Amino acid sequence: DFALFQPVWFRGAPWEEQEDFAERSAITHVAKVTTPLMLIEGETDMRTPASDGGEQMFRALKYLKKPVVMVRFPDETHELSRSGKPSHRLERLRHIVGWFDKYLQEQDSGAYDVR
């Protein structure tokens, strides 16, 4: 999430301190993931584009045979939960509740087959 980059957070810019940024990147630690993960992405998110991180995490977790799903919303940005289309905001919440029902309440509706 370089859009909000603050010099006090890092030793330098990503191109100057590649090791520092890599250490803080989720993909560096993907093998440590033990919790089922739902990635929710806005397809027009310029702050954290799906292609920059979400897709990498999704593919890596699939490769590692970890429970993961990706839900993508067309024409939505990083503000999906606050100012996205009302229908998308509602759908997002339904996905979250369904995911929690599956993994916290053990109520599998079959909606999230993660094999």
N, CA, C and O of each residue as an XYZ file, in Angstrom:
460
protein
N       0.850     -1.176      0.000
C       0.000      0.000      0.000
C       0.891      1.233      0.000
O       1.030      1.907      1.021
N       1.481      1.521     -1.124
C       2.433      2.623     -1.226
C       1.738      3.975     -1.309
O       2.386      5.012     -1.161
N       0.423      3.980     -1.544
C      -0.292      5.256     -1.685
C      -0.178      6.122     -0.439
O      -0.147      7.349     -0.531
N      -0.118      5.494      0.708
C      -0.029      6.244      1.961
C       1.376      6.191      2.550
O       1.553      6.370      3.755
N       2.365      5.947      1.712
C       3.751      5.843      2.164
C       4.165      7.060      2.984
O       3.996      8.203      2.559
N       4.698      6.796      4.140
C       5.232      7.846      5.007
C       6.699      7.525      5.289
O       7.008      6.412      5.716
N       7.594      8.459      5.065
C       9.020      8.189      5.288
C       9.336      7.666      6.690
O      10.306      6.926      6.855
N       8.552      8.026      7.695
C       8.843      7.555      9.052
C       8.503      6.077      9.230
O       8.960      5.460     10.192
N       7.717      5.498      8.331
C       7.336      4.092      8.447
C       8.429      3.152      7.954
O       8.515      2.006      8.397
N       9.257      3.632      7.042
C      10.271      2.791      6.412
C      11.608      3.519      6.399
O      11.685      4.715      6.682
N      12.637      2.791      6.072
C      13.977      3.395      6.001
C      14.182      4.174      4.710
O      15.119      4.967      4.608
N      13.329      3.962      3.736
C      13.434      4.651      2.457
C      12.311      4.202      1.545
O      11.415      3.467      1.960
N      12.365      4.643      0.306
C      11.362      4.270     -0.691
C      11.545      2.796     -1.081
O      12.623      2.239     -0.873
N      10.517      2.163     -1.638
C      10.617      0.737     -1.977
C      11.795      0.397     -2.883
O      12.409     -0.659     -2.732
N      12.109      1.272     -3.811
C      13.213      1.009     -4.730
C      14.574      1.239     -4.075
O      15.601      0.818     -4.609
N      14.583      1.895     -2.941
C      15.828      2.123     -2.204
C      16.054      1.066     -1.116
O      17.195      0.714     -0.816
N      14.989      0.575     -0.542
C      15.061     -0.371      0.586
C      14.205     -1.605      0.289
O      13.225     -1.882      0.980
N      14.598     -2.328     -0.746
C      13.796     -3.469     -1.184
C      13.647     -4.540     -0.106
O      12.574     -5.126      0.035
N      14.696     -4.800      0.646
C      14.625     -5.822      1.697
C      13.634     -5.428      2.792
O      12.887     -6.271      3.289
N      13.627     -4.161      3.165
C      12.710     -3.678      4.194
C      11.260     -3.867      3.746
O      10.427     -4.344      4.517
N      10.963     -3.497      2.509
C       9.605     -3.640      2.000
C       9.229     -5.106      1.835
O       8.096     -5.488      2.129
N      10.152     -5.923      1.372
C       9.867     -7.350      1.208
C       9.548     -7.998      2.547
O       8.641     -8.825      2.632
N      10.274     -7.637      3.582
C      10.033     -8.205      4.913
C       8.637     -7.855      5.426
O       8.038     -8.627      6.174
N       8.127     -6.708      5.033
C       6.808     -6.262      5.496
C       5.674     -6.708      4.575
O       4.503     -6.466      4.866
N       6.015     -7.348      3.486
C       5.007     -7.775      2.521
C       4.347     -9.080      2.967
O       5.023    -10.006      3.417
N       3.044     -9.142      2.840
C       2.309    -10.355      3.227
C       2.765    -11.569      2.434
O       2.815    -12.672      2.978
N       3.098    -11.393      1.168
C       3.483    -12.533      0.335
C       4.761    -13.190      0.850
O       4.961    -14.388      0.653
N       5.618    -12.428      1.499
C       6.843    -12.982      2.076
C       6.519    -14.023      3.141
O       7.284    -14.966      3.342
N       5.411    -13.858      3.810
C       5.044    -14.712      4.942
C       3.877    -15.651      4.626
O       3.246    -16.182      5.540
N       3.594    -15.855      3.357
C       2.411    -16.618      2.949
C       2.410    -18.043      3.506
O       1.343    -18.570      3.820
N       3.548    -18.664      3.633
C       3.606    -20.047      4.129
C       3.199    -20.153      5.595
O       2.909    -21.248      6.077
N       3.174    -19.038      6.303
C       2.797    -19.038      7.723
C       1.290    -18.911      7.936
O       0.818    -19.028      9.067
N       0.537    -18.675      6.877
C      -0.909    -18.478      7.002
C      -1.568    -19.783      7.444
O      -1.371    -20.828      6.824
N      -2.347    -19.713      8.512
C      -3.066    -20.892      9.007
C      -4.575    -20.671      9.062
O      -5.332    -21.628      9.225
N      -5.012    -19.447      8.931
C      -6.430    -19.109      9.029
C      -7.062    -19.067      7.639
O      -6.463    -18.505      6.721
N      -8.248    -19.640      7.455
C      -8.941    -19.503      6.171
C      -9.078    -18.015      5.817
O      -9.406    -17.190      6.669
N      -8.824    -17.695      4.564
C      -8.742    -16.293      4.164
C      -9.695    -15.980      3.018
O      -9.732    -16.689      2.012
N     -10.464    -14.909      3.183
C     -11.292    -14.368      2.113
C     -10.692    -13.024      1.716
O     -10.569    -12.121      2.543
N     -10.323    -12.901      0.456
C      -9.802    -11.647     -0.078
C     -10.939    -10.948     -0.817
O     -11.571    -11.545     -1.689
N     -11.201     -9.707     -0.478
C     -12.254     -8.921     -1.124
C     -11.580     -7.771     -1.854
O     -10.892     -6.953     -1.245
N     -11.785     -7.716     -3.163
C     -11.061     -6.769     -4.008
C     -12.012     -5.938     -4.854
O     -12.968     -6.465     -5.424
N     -11.750     -4.641     -4.936
C     -12.417     -3.775     -5.896
C     -11.585     -3.773     -7.168
O     -10.383     -3.517     -7.114
N     -12.194     -4.051     -8.298
C     -11.428     -4.180     -9.543
C     -10.832     -2.871    -10.036
O      -9.926     -2.890    -10.869
N     -11.313     -1.740     -9.547
C     -10.726     -0.461     -9.950
C     -10.014      0.213     -8.776
O      -9.874      1.436     -8.749
N      -9.571     -0.578     -7.818
C      -8.855     -0.069     -6.645
C      -7.448      0.346     -7.070
O      -6.615     -0.502     -7.393
N      -7.189      1.644     -7.069
C      -5.871      2.150     -7.456
C      -4.922      2.207     -6.258
O      -3.708      2.311     -6.437
N      -5.456      2.140     -5.054
C      -4.614      2.197     -3.858
C      -3.921      0.857     -3.625
O      -2.708      0.806     -3.420
N      -4.687     -0.213     -3.657
C      -4.124     -1.561     -3.535
C      -4.753     -2.438     -4.617
O      -5.656     -3.224     -4.330
N      -4.282     -2.307     -5.857
C      -4.860     -3.080     -6.956
C      -4.775     -4.585     -6.693
O      -3.786     -5.078     -6.152
N      -5.822     -5.298     -7.082
C      -5.844     -6.749     -6.888
C      -4.615     -7.403     -7.503
O      -4.065     -8.351     -6.943
N      -4.188     -6.899     -8.649
C      -3.040     -7.500     -9.328
C      -1.732     -7.297     -8.573
O      -0.767     -8.022     -8.809
N      -1.686     -6.325     -7.673
C      -0.455     -6.074     -6.921
C      -0.267     -6.985     -5.721
O       0.870     -7.318     -5.385
N      -1.318     -7.388     -5.079
C      -1.139     -8.175     -3.866
C      -2.155     -9.272     -3.683
O      -1.803    -10.411     -3.380
N      -3.423     -8.931     -3.869
C      -4.481     -9.905     -3.639
C      -4.369    -11.132     -4.516
O      -4.502    -12.254     -4.028
N      -4.127    -10.941     -5.796
C      -4.007    -12.083     -6.703
C      -2.782    -12.925     -6.369
O      -2.829    -14.153     -6.446
N      -1.693    -12.271     -6.000
C      -0.491    -13.017     -5.620
C      -0.761    -13.880     -4.396
O      -0.399    -15.056     -4.367
N      -1.401    -13.293     -3.383
C      -1.727    -14.049     -2.173
C      -2.681    -15.196     -2.496
O      -2.491    -16.318     -2.029
N      -3.699    -14.912     -3.290
C      -4.671    -15.939     -3.651
C      -3.984    -17.118     -4.338
O      -4.193    -18.271     -3.961
N      -3.180    -16.827     -5.329
C      -2.508    -17.903     -6.075
C      -1.523    -18.668     -5.203
O      -1.430    -19.892     -5.289
N      -0.791    -17.949     -4.368
C       0.175    -18.613     -3.484
C      -0.540    -19.511     -2.480
O      -0.104    -20.635     -2.235
N      -1.633    -19.026     -1.901
C      -2.371    -19.834     -0.930
C      -3.030    -21.038     -1.596
O      -3.081    -22.118     -1.007
N      -3.530    -20.866     -2.806
C      -4.072    -22.003     -3.555
C      -2.976    -23.037     -3.796
O      -3.190    -24.235     -3.612
N      -1.812    -22.568     -4.205
C      -0.677    -23.459     -4.452
C      -0.317    -24.239     -3.192
O       0.028    -25.419     -3.260
N      -0.399    -23.573     -2.045
C      -0.085    -24.202     -0.759
C      -1.261    -25.006     -0.198
O      -1.178    -25.563      0.896
N      -2.361    -25.058     -0.966
C      -3.565    -25.799     -0.573
C      -4.165    -25.297      0.741
O      -4.623    -26.076      1.577
N      -4.148    -23.980      0.893
C      -4.758    -23.329      2.058
C      -6.177    -22.900      1.684
O      -6.433    -22.608      0.516
N      -7.100    -22.854      2.638
C      -8.459    -22.413      2.323
C      -8.497    -20.908      2.045
O      -8.249    -20.096      2.937
N      -8.809    -20.554      0.809
C      -8.825    -19.154      0.386
C      -9.852    -18.971     -0.729
O     -10.014    -19.839     -1.587
N     -10.533    -17.846     -0.707
C     -11.389    -17.429     -1.817
C     -11.114    -15.956     -2.088
O     -10.687    -15.209     -1.208
N     -11.370    -15.565     -3.320
C     -11.257    -14.155     -3.690
C     -12.600    -13.712     -4.252
O     -13.159    -14.349     -5.145
N     -13.101    -12.621     -3.717
C     -14.345    -12.025     -4.199
C     -13.976    -10.680     -4.811
O     -13.415     -9.815     -4.139
N     -14.296    -10.512     -6.096
C     -13.951     -9.269     -6.789
C     -15.221     -8.530     -7.182
O     -16.217     -9.127     -7.590
N     -15.151     -7.219     -7.047
C     -16.292     -6.374     -7.369
C     -15.928     -5.443     -8.519
O     -15.011     -4.631     -8.396
N     -16.652     -5.559     -9.652
C     -16.377     -4.681    -10.793
C     -16.722     -3.230    -10.463
O     -17.667     -2.948     -9.726
N     -15.948     -2.343    -11.014
C     -16.182     -0.894    -10.879
C     -16.147     -0.406     -9.435
O     -16.754      0.616     -9.118
N     -15.452     -1.113     -8.562
C     -15.340     -0.678     -7.167
C     -13.891     -0.355     -6.833
O     -12.957     -0.941     -7.381
N     -13.735      0.589     -5.921
C     -12.414      1.058     -5.513
C     -12.113      0.595     -4.089
O     -12.788     -0.284     -3.554
N     -11.103      1.190     -3.494
C     -10.717      0.898     -2.114
C     -11.819      1.314     -1.138
O     -11.838      0.868      0.010
N     -12.716      2.151     -1.590
C     -13.803      2.666     -0.749
C     -15.063      1.801     -0.809
O     -16.132      2.251     -0.397
N     -14.960      0.599     -1.303
C     -16.125     -0.282     -1.464
C     -16.999     -0.333     -0.218
O     -18.218     -0.199     -0.319
N     -16.406     -0.521      0.944
C     -17.212     -0.697      2.164
C     -17.882      0.592      2.624
O     -18.844      0.549      3.391
N     -17.389      1.729      2.169
C     -17.928      3.014      2.628
C     -18.782      3.714      1.580
O     -19.832      4.270      1.901
N     -18.338      3.687      0.337
C     -19.066      4.453     -0.676
C     -19.284      3.672     -1.967
O     -19.569      4.261     -3.009
N     -19.149      2.344     -1.901
C     -19.421      1.531     -3.079
C     -20.909      1.493     -3.383
O     -21.726      1.995     -2.611
N     -21.252      0.893     -4.515
C     -22.669      0.731     -4.855
C     -23.355      0.014     -3.697
O     -22.804     -0.943     -3.153
N     -24.540      0.461     -3.315
C     -25.244     -0.203     -2.209
C     -25.396     -1.716     -2.405
O     -25.260     -2.482     -1.451
N     -25.676     -2.139     -3.629
C     -25.835     -3.584     -3.870
C     -24.521     -4.328     -3.637
O     -24.528     -5.452     -3.137
N     -23.398     -3.709     -3.996
C     -22.093     -4.334     -3.763
C     -21.737     -4.344     -2.284
O     -21.150     -5.305     -1.785
N     -22.093     -3.281     -1.591
C     -21.815     -3.226     -0.151
C     -22.589     -4.319      0.578
O     -22.063     -4.966      1.484
N     -23.828     -4.515      0.180
C     -24.645     -5.566      0.783
C     -24.087     -6.951      0.431
O     -23.995     -7.828      1.290
N     -23.718     -7.133     -0.830
C     -23.148     -8.416     -1.256
C     -21.853     -8.715     -0.500
O     -21.613     -9.853     -0.097
N     -21.032     -7.703     -0.312
C     -19.782     -7.860      0.443
C     -20.074     -8.370      1.850
O     -19.436     -9.313      2.319
N     -21.038     -7.746      2.519
C     -21.393     -8.169      3.875
C     -21.934     -9.595      3.892
O     -21.651    -10.355      4.818
N     -22.703     -9.957      2.883
C     -23.224    -11.331      2.812
C     -22.086    -12.335      2.648
O     -22.117    -13.417      3.235
N     -21.090    -11.974      1.853
C     -19.925    -12.858      1.703
C     -19.197    -13.020      3.036
O     -18.823    -14.131      3.411
N     -19.000    -11.937      3.735
C     -18.291    -11.992      5.019
C     -19.063    -12.856      6.017
O     -18.474    -13.704      6.687
N     -20.366    -12.645      6.116
C     -21.185    -13.438      7.040
C     -21.158    -14.914      6.638
O     -21.042    -15.787      7.497
N     -21.264    -15.193      5.344
C     -21.217    -16.577      4.870
C     -19.897    -17.257      5.197
O     -19.863    -18.429      5.569
N     -18.817    -16.507      5.053
C     -17.478    -17.037      5.355
C     -17.349    -17.325      6.848
O     -16.857    -18.382      7.244
N     -17.789    -16.388      7.661
C     -17.745    -16.600      9.113
C     -18.663    -17.751      9.531
O     -18.310    -18.544     10.404
N     -19.836    -17.841      8.910
C     -20.726    -18.962      9.219
C     -20.031    -20.290      8.939
O     -20.145    -21.238      9.715
N     -19.318    -20.344      7.832
C     -18.637    -21.594      7.461
C     -17.539    -21.947      8.460
O     -17.460    -23.085      8.922
N     -16.700    -20.981      8.792
C     -15.513    -21.300      9.587
C     -15.658    -21.065     11.088
O     -14.888    -21.622     11.871
N     -16.616    -20.265     11.500
C     -16.798    -20.035     12.936
C     -18.021    -20.763     13.484
O     -18.021    -21.212     14.630
N     -19.056    -20.878     12.667
C     -20.286    -21.534     13.114
C     -20.434    -22.951     12.551
O     -21.355    -23.681     12.918
N     -19.513    -23.330     11.652
C     -19.549    -24.639     10.989
C     -20.879    -24.878     10.282
O     -21.431    -25.978     10.323
N     -21.385    -23.827      9.631
C     -22.617    -23.905      8.846
C     -22.244    -23.797      7.373
O     -22.301    -22.711      6.796
N     -21.869    -24.896      6.775
C     -21.388    -24.889      5.400
C     -22.552    -24.911      4.418
O     -23.252    -25.915      4.292
N     -22.750    -23.801      3.729
C     -23.818    -23.706      2.730
C     -23.357    -24.220      1.374
O     -24.156    -24.302      0.441
N     -22.087    -24.566      1.253
C     -21.533    -24.997     -0.022
C     -21.106    -23.839     -0.900
O     -20.618    -24.049     -2.010
N     -21.283    -22.619     -0.418
C     -20.963    -21.432     -1.217
C     -19.464    -21.241     -1.401
O     -19.031    -20.640     -2.385
N     -18.674    -21.743     -0.468
C     -17.232    -21.488     -0.522
C     -16.460    -22.795     -0.517
O     -15.878    -23.190      0.493
N     -16.467    -23.453     -1.659
C     -15.692    -24.684     -1.802
C     -14.254    -24.280     -2.080
O     -13.942    -23.766     -3.154
N     -13.395    -24.511     -1.123
C     -12.023    -23.997     -1.232
C     -11.019    -25.078     -1.619
O      -9.814    -24.873     -1.477
N     -11.484    -26.202     -2.097
C     -10.555    -27.266     -2.498
C      -9.858    -26.943     -3.780
O      -9.043    -27.734     -4.256
